[in-house]
């Protein structure tokens, strides 16, 4: 759990540095950085999506995830979080919510997040999470320079998500096979692609409503494995 806390702390530090740095940027530079981040986000998304091994699992997870997320109105929950954060900062709601969702997905979707947390929980090996923390620190600075305080809030997601995996590693490790992690990464990466399109102002997808798909994908892999 210590390495998970380190990961969250460096994201907070990077996010605060980036937020302060972003206030010094002129609009034209902020716009250029946003375009660069959007393109990089698309690259990350497409790279991760190719790790999927069964397109039917991805389709089923996305459809079921959309139904569950819409029913729970997860996008509305993010909206309320953004409104609360807006009371504490001068940042616009859109930036706070967008920064929170974008950073949360980028920092928590992928093999390093899952395997690093499992290693920490099962064998107290922290190398993977420390390496991830270094990468997340740099990414947090760049993201927060344009998306602001929402990136800092993503540290809470890291604590909950990676902390849960580390604490429950002994129980969930048998369920998270290589195939399950690959499908989880694939589906999460599809959401990252949607985020990239949002950053580039090409779309306005309610990505939060699709979040359940990330958990549904490995569950489907486990169910199929039974047969």
KERO-481958 format. One line per 10 residues: number of its first residue (from 1); for each residue x, y, z of N, C-alpha, C. Coordinates in steps of 0.001 Angstrom, whole numbers, plus 500000, padded with zeros to 6 digits. Example, Ala and Ser with C-alpha at 12.3 -4.5 7.8 and 13.67 -1.06 7.14 Angstrom:
<rs>
1> 513190:494310:507800:512300:495500:507800:513200:496700:507800; 512850:497750:507080:513670:498940:507140:512900:500030:507870;
</rs>
This chain:
<rs>
1> 500822:498791:500000:500000:500000:500000:500858:501262:500000; 502087:501144:500544:502982:502302:500592:503284:502830:499192; 503580:501912:498256:503909:502328:496887:502710:502982:496206; 501503:502516:496523:500287:503126:495974:500166:504560:496478; 500450:504754:497780:500401:506096:498356:501436:507008:497702; 502616:506461:497425:503657:507238:496743:503170:507672:495366; 502548:506760:494656:502005:507050:493330:500997:508199:493400; 500104:508143:494388:499094:509187:494538:499723:510530:494890; 500714:510508:495773:501363:511746:496219:502089:512435:495067; 502812:511673:494241:503550:512307:493137:502593:512874:492094;
11> 501416:512255:491946:500414:512802:491031:499887:514133:491568; 499673:514205:492886:499254:515471:493502:500309:516544:493281; 501576:516199:493533:502659:517161:493349:502766:517602:491886; 502756:516621:490987:502835:516955:489570:501646:517785:489128; 500455:517436:489624:499261:518184:489266:499300:519617:489761; 499802:519828:490979:499901:521186:491521:500928:522015:490752; 502061:521383:490426:503077:522087:489635:502516:522479:488273; 501838:521521:487633:501264:521797:486320:500177:522863:486368; 499356:522840:487432:498289:523842:487572:498876:525240:487713; 499908:525367:488553:500553:526666:488725:501241:527109:487443;
21> 501890:526168:486762:502572:526474:485498:501562:526909:484437; 500403:526224:484432:499388:526519:483429:498850:527932:483519; 498839:528502:484725:498340:529864:484902:499235:530888:484216; 500476:530502:483943:501424:531418:483300:501356:531343:481780; 500626:530339:481276:500564:530144:479825:499553:531077:479169; 499913:531614:478032:498953:532370:477238:498011:531395:476546; 496861:531883:476152:495827:531018:475574:496322:530244:474361; 497122:530874:473516:497566:530198:472301:498477:529023:472626; 499292:529161:473696:500172:528069:474096:499372:526951:474770; 498390:527340:475575:497537:526351:476224:496769:525545:475182;
31> 496300:526221:474131:495580:525540:473062:496488:524574:472310; 497726:524998:472076:498672:524133:471368:499002:522899:472205; 499174:523087:473513:499464:521956:474402:498278:521009:474459; 497061:521569:474473:495864:520742:474503:495785:519867:473253; 496127:520426:472103:496129:519644:470862:497161:518526:470938; 498351:518852:471440:499406:517843:471573:498979:516731:472526; 498367:517104:473652:497900:516103:474616:496801:515231:474025; 495930:515849:473241:494862:515085:472606:495404:514035:471655; 496391:514427:470857:496991:513487:469911:497737:512368:470632; 498467:512733:471697:499179:511716:472481:498206:510769:473170;
41> 497081:511311:473619:496060:510481:474256:495489:509479:473264; 495275:509918:472036:494805:509000:470992:495832:507898:470742; 497103:508270:470708:498166:507285:470496:498169:506236:471605; 498075:506701:472860:498037:505781:473998:496824:504868:473895; 495692:505445:473525:494467:504662:473412:494543:503589:472344; 494986:503957:471152:495074:502984:470060:496097:501894:470370; 497217:502280:471005:498237:501285:471354:497685:500256:472332; 496962:500717:473330:496400:499806:474319:495262:498969:473773; 494462:499557:472891:493314:498836:472343:493752:497609:471545; 494941:497666:470966:495438:496551:470154:495841:495338:470996;
51> 495863:495487:472320:496219:494372:473198:495061:493405:473401; 493872:493806:472966:492715:492929:473098:492867:491667:472274; 492362:490554:472800:492487:489262:472118:491165:488763:471546; 490062:489339:472013:488741:488883:471565:487841:490096:471400; 487562:490451:470154:486775:491658:469886:485357:491545:470431; 484829:490317:470515:483472:490136:471026:483383:490510:472505; 484460:490227:473255:484485:490602:474667:484488:492123:474796; 485263:492777:473951:485315:494235:473992:483946:494832:473676; 483294:494299:472657:481969:494807:472270:480958:494592:473397; 480931:493380:473936:479977:493071:475001:480242:493933:476236;
61> 481518:494089:476605:481861:494885:477781:481471:496349:477597; 481708:496881:476405:481375:498275:476149:479868:498502:476182; 479115:497591:475577:477656:497740:475541:477077:497615:476951; 477485:496564:477662:476984:496368:479024:477433:497512:479943; 478686:497931:479756:479199:499035:480564:478435:500320:480325; 478088:500584:479060:477312:501781:478727:475930:501738:479378; 475314:500558:479376:473989:500416:479984:474053:500651:481496; 475046:500024:482140:475183:500163:483597:475549:501600:483968; 476535:502156:483270:476981:503512:483576:475904:504556:483370; 475118:504384:482308:474030:505318:482048:472940:505192:483101;
71> 472647:503946:483494:471632:503722:484532:472058:504337:485866; 473362:504251:486172:473880:504819:487420:474157:506315:487306; 474091:506821:486077:474360:508237:485812:475726:508647:486362; 476760:507892:485978:478108:508195:486447:478584:509557:485949; 478157:509926:484743:478545:511235:484227:477969:512337:485109; 476755:512117:485619:476157:513085:486535:476937:513194:487826; 477476:512054:488287:478289:512063:489515:479558:512883:489298; 480179:512720:488120:481373:513506:487802:481010:514989:487715; 479832:515261:487185:479373:516647:487096:479277:517272:488481; 478699:516542:489413:478564:517058:490782:479933:517264:491429;
81> 480861:516331:491158:482212:516479:491684:482866:517731:491115; 482673:517961:489820:483229:519151:489183:482649:520429:489756; 481350:520404:490058:480703:521584:490624:481250:521890:492018; 481519:520837:492801:482091:521056:494130:483501:521618:494022; 484269:521043:493088:485640:521534:492900:485645:522973:492407; 484624:523330:491643:484545:524687:491105:484406:525718:492225; 483794:525310:493311:483624:526230:494433:484956:526513:495127; 485920:525616:494928:487217:525760:495591:488291:526326:494673; 487972:526481:493422:488969:526945:492461:488309:527836:491437; 489099:528621:490743:488575:529478:489686:488495:528742:488349;
91> 488970:527502:488332:488941:526724:487089:487508:526469:486671; 487292:526407:485384:485960:526104:484871:485623:524655:485155; 484324:524384:485302:483894:523018:485590:484391:522039:484554; 484266:522431:483272:484637:521511:482203:486065:521032:482347; 486965:521948:482718:488362:521580:482881:488560:520661:484079; 487863:520941:485173:488016:520123:486373:487557:518691:486111; 486361:518546:485580:485824:517215:485322:486622:516485:484253; 486964:517207:483197:487722:516598:482106:489110:516172:482586; 489728:517006:483398:491039:516663:483940:490980:515457:484855; 489943:515387:485680:489787:514270:486603:489596:512951:485861;
101> 488673:512921:484907:488394:511684:484169:489582:511292:483303; 490159:512254:482592:491293:511964:481711:492472:511408:482494; 492846:512096:483570:493990:511652:484365:493713:510320:485048; 492502:510138:485564:492160:508884:486248:492324:507694:485317; 491840:507837:484088:491954:506739:483136:493398:506516:482704; 494103:507591:482397:495484:507440:481941:496369:506816:483009; 496110:507154:484284:496948:506654:485363:496540:505266:485848; 495303:504865:485593:494814:503603:486158:494552:502502:485135; 494474:502843:483863:494240:501831:482834:495591:501370:482289; 495816:500096:482296:497059:499569:481756:497668:498501:482647;
111> 498575:497767:482076:499165:496629:482774:499989:497055:483985; 500704:498182:483896:501548:498601:485013:500724:498867:486267; 499557:499454:486079:498696:499756:487221:498241:498486:487915; 497794:497496:487129:497269:496248:487699:498383:495367:488232; 499375:495081:487390:500439:494165:487809:501288:494763:488931; 501520:496068:488876:502284:496714:489931:501583:496628:491276; 500275:496824:491270:499506:496732:492513:499456:495296:493020; 499347:494338:492103:499353:492929:492500:500694:492544:493113; 501790:492991:492497:503120:492702:493031:503282:493301:494428; 502772:494512:494605:502888:495166:495906:502106:494413:496974;
121> 500932:493921:496592:500100:493223:497552:500544:491807:497845; 501062:491125:496828:501419:489712:496990:502833:489500:497534; 503772:490302:497056:505170:490051:497428:505925:491287:497914; 505202:492381:498138:505825:493625:498621:506941:494112:497698; 506785:493862:496401:507728:494371:495411:507153:495654:494823; 507896:496746:494923:507368:498050:494558:507991:498641:493287; 508902:497918:492645:509636:498472:491506:508712:498979:490394; 507701:498179:490065:506798:498559:488969:506028:499830:489300; 505500:499909:490520:504739:501092:490911:505628:502325:491048; 506878:502138:491452:507795:503276:491527:508092:503807:490117;
131> 508297:502892:489178:508532:503312:487790:507295:504017:487236; 506132:503478:487547:504870:504088:487111:504702:505476:487732; 505101:505622:488975:504993:506909:489662:505812:507985:488960; 507006:507606:488514:507860:508563:487802:507204:509014:486503; 506628:508061:485777:505941:508396:484530:504705:509253:484797; 503954:508893:485840:502734:509635:486171:503044:511062:486617; 504176:511247:487295:504572:512585:487750:504750:513522:486563; 505482:513033:485557:505711:513857:484367:504404:514103:483618; 503582:513058:483506:502308:513203:482797:501377:514152:483530; 501376:514106:484861:500500:514970:485657:500839:516443:485438;
141> 502133:516745:485339:502549:518133:485103:501997:518632:483771; 502165:517836:482735:501715:518247:481405:500193:518346:481327; 499496:517360:481896:498033:517383:481855:497475:518569:482635; 498011:518778:483836:497495:519842:484696:497798:521233:484151; 498805:521357:483300:499134:522673:482746:497987:523230:481915; 497133:522327:481412:495979:522794:480633:494642:522379:481243; 494612:521238:481944:493353:520745:482505:493176:521110:483974; 494229:521559:484634:494115:522112:485965:493886:521143:487101; 493106:521598:488087:492966:520925:489369:492396:519517:489271; 491640:519223:488233:491046:517897:488092:492089:516791:488078;
151> 493274:517091:487575:494353:516110:487541:494787:515751:488961; 494813:516726:489838:495168:516480:491239:494155:515536:491884; 492878:515730:491568:491823:514906:492156:491935:513439:491745; 492611:513172:490636:492747:511789:490174:493586:510947:491139; 494313:511606:492031:495089:510864:493042:494160:510013:493904; 492944:510498:494130:491960:509735:494898:491604:508447:494175; 491459:508526:492853:491159:507335:492056:492283:506319:492165; 493522:506796:492121:494682:505908:492248:494660:505196:493593; 494390:505948:494644:494358:505349:495987:493285:504262:496088; 492098:504558:495570:490989:503608:495680:491214:502401:494779;
161> 491531:502643:493515:491643:501570:492521:492864:500684:492781; 494046:501298:492793:495262:500503:492984:495360:499990:494420; 494858:500777:495371:494872:500330:496757:494013:499097:496962; 492848:499069:496308:491957:497910:496421:492612:496666:495833; 493282:496829:494681:493965:495692:494057:495078:495175:494962; 495844:496086:495561:496950:495683:496434:496442:494976:497689; 495402:495519:498298:494878:494947:499526:494183:493609:499296; 493559:493460:498127:492815:492236:497828:493559:491343:496845; 494858:491566:496711:495669:490856:495713:495522:489343:495816; 495518:488823:497025:495433:487373:497205:494135:486798:496685;
171> 493073:487594:496711:491762:487115:496268:491556:487287:494767; 492031:488420:494222:491721:488713:492826:492802:488264:491849; 493998:487952:492350:495082:487527:491451:494682:486344:490574; 494011:485308:491136:493619:484173:490284:492632:484559:489177; 491895:485657:489386:490894:486083:488406:491495:486953:487304; 492640:487561:487597:493254:488474:486630:494370:487771:485866; 493965:486918:484958:494917:486251:484083:495482:487263:483093; 496462:486827:482317:497033:487705:481290:495950:488141:480312; 495081:487211:479934:493993:487534:479001:493038:488553:479600; 492724:488388:480887:491806:489312:481550:492397:490721:481597;
181> 493690:490811:481921:494345:492121:481968:494400:492752:480579; 494648:491923:479560:494696:492438:478191:493344:492999:477759; 492265:492275:478073:490932:492749:477693:490555:493994:478491; 490973:494022:479752:490741:495188:480601:491455:496417:480025; 492689:496198:479592:493471:497275:478988:492860:497730:477675; 492391:496785:476883:491782:497095:475596:490562:497987:475770; 489654:497572:476642:488420:498336:476858:488731:499705:477454; 489630:499743:478435:490012:501029:479011:490635:501952:477972; 491380:501368:477054:492033:502166:476010:491020:502743:475025; 489920:502026:474812:488860:502573:473964:488267:503831:474600;
191> 488168:503805:475923:487696:504993:476623:488700:506136:476511; 489994:505780:476529:491036:506792:476378:490970:507428:474991; 490640:506628:473978:490464:507174:472630:489341:508208:472632; 488236:507875:473324:487123:508827:473423:487566:510107:474116; 488415:509972:475140:488936:511151:475828:489797:511997:474898; 490614:511326:474085:491451:512043:473133:490620:512843:472144; 489537:512245:471684:488643:512951:470759:487985:514147:471444; 487655:513975:472728:487092:515104:473483:488105:516235:473629; 489357:515878:473923:490394:516891:474084:490614:517675:472795; 490464:516986:471668:490650:517629:470368:489378:518326:469881;
201> 488331:518294:470723:487048:518921:470393:486390:518285:469167; 486718:517015:468923:486103:516293:467805:484789:515657:468249; 484689:515356:469523:483475:514751:470062:483196:515280:471457; 482057:514870:472004:481706:515248:473381:481099:514022:474056; 481899:512972:474146:481420:511690:474678:481345:511714:476207; 480316:511073:476743:480182:510933:478191:480984:509706:478620; 482274:509878:478711:483182:508765:478972:482904:508121:480330; 482524:508915:481304:482280:508379:482648:481195:507302:482638; 480219:507440:481752:479142:506454:481678:479618:505109:481132; 480825:505080:480580:481364:503839:480023:482335:503142:480977;
211> 482622:503755:482113:483616:503214:483039:483355:501778:483506; 482100:501364:483742:481869:499979:484176:482413:498932:483213; 482578:499301:481950:483085:498354:480952:484463:497822:481332; 485258:498635:482048:486608:498215:482433:486556:497029:483392; 485567:496999:484261:485417:495893:485206:484674:494715:484583; 483793:495010:483647:483013:493946:483014:483888:493076:482115; 484881:493682:481460:485731:492940:480520:486434:491749:481173; 487164:491920:482288:487810:490752:482906:486797:489761:483466; 485631:490249:483886:484586:489347:484383:484105:488428:483265; 483970:488982:482072:483539:488170:480920:484597:487124:480571;
221> 485858:487510:480677:486944:486554:480404:486861:485381:481375; 486620:485676:482643:486527:484614:483661:485324:483702:483418; 484209:484307:483001:482994:483526:482731:483207:482586:481551; 483824:483120:480490:484077:482302:479294:485037:481154:479617; 486005:481427:480499:486992:480418:480861:486331:479208:481551; 485190:479426:482190:484486:478333:482860:483923:477312:481883; 483713:477764:480656:483132:476889:479635:484190:476405:478643;
</rs>
